[in-house]
Amino acid sequence: MEAPSMLAFACNQTFFGFKPEDQVQLHDHIFELIWAGDGRWDWDTVYNLPIQIRNYWVKKINAINDASSKSKK
């Protein structure tokens, strides 16, 4: 029995991960959480957070920053 031909498995994508535009958002979120966390979180922890939780914290931090900048005006 022969191995299946690689032509049978032709696929346009070789990596089933983030699109390039999604990678930018991911790294923006990682940076924002680490920066705002003042060293409380490391890169690995933030990277491995479930997406919903990471988005929650980014929104929370952005809301705090918006409220802080409005109070300074």
C-alpha positions in Angstrom: 0.0 0.0 0.0 1.4 3.3 -1.0 1.2 6.6 0.8 -1.4 9.0 -0.6 -0.2 11.5 -3.1 0.4 14.9 -1.7 -1.7 16.3 -4.6 -4.7 14.8 -3.0 -4.2 17.1 0.0 -3.7 20.3 -1.9 -4.6 23.2 0.3 -4.2 27.0 -0.2 -3.3 27.6 3.4 -0.5 25.9 5.1 -1.2 27.4 8.5 -4.7 27.4 10.1 -4.1 30.3 12.4 -4.6 34.0 12.4 -4.8 36.1 9.3 -2.1 38.8 9.2 -4.6 41.6 10.2 -5.7 39.5 13.2 -2.1 39.0 14.3 -1.7 42.8 14.6 -4.7 43.0 16.8 -3.5 40.1 19.0 -0.1 41.7 19.5 -1.8 45.1 20.2 -3.9 43.4 22.9 -0.8 41.6 24.4 1.1 44.9 24.5 -1.8 46.9 26.0 -2.4 44.3 28.8 1.3 43.9 29.7 1.8 47.7 29.6 -1.3 48.5 31.7 -0.6 45.6 34.0 2.7 47.2 35.2 4.5 43.8 35.1 1.8 41.8 36.8 1.2 39.7 33.6 3.8 38.2 31.4 3.6 37.7 27.6 3.0 34.0 27.9 0.1 34.4 30.3 -1.6 37.0 28.1 -1.0 35.2 24.9 -2.7 32.0 26.3 -5.7 33.8 27.7 -8.9 32.7 26.1 -9.9 35.3 23.5 -13.1 36.4 25.3 -11.3 37.0 28.5 -8.4 38.9 26.8 -11.0 41.1 25.0 -12.8 41.7 28.2 -9.6 43.0 29.9 -8.6 45.2 26.9 -12.1 46.8 26.9 -11.9 47.3 30.7 -8.5 48.9 30.5 -9.5 51.1 27.6 -12.6 52.3 29.5 -10.4 53.2 32.5 -8.0 55.1 30.3 -10.8 56.9 28.6 -12.4 57.9 32.0 -9.0 59.0 33.2 -8.3 61.2 30.2 -11.7 62.8 30.4 -11.3 63.7 34.0 -8.0 65.4 33.2 -9.6 67.8 30.7 
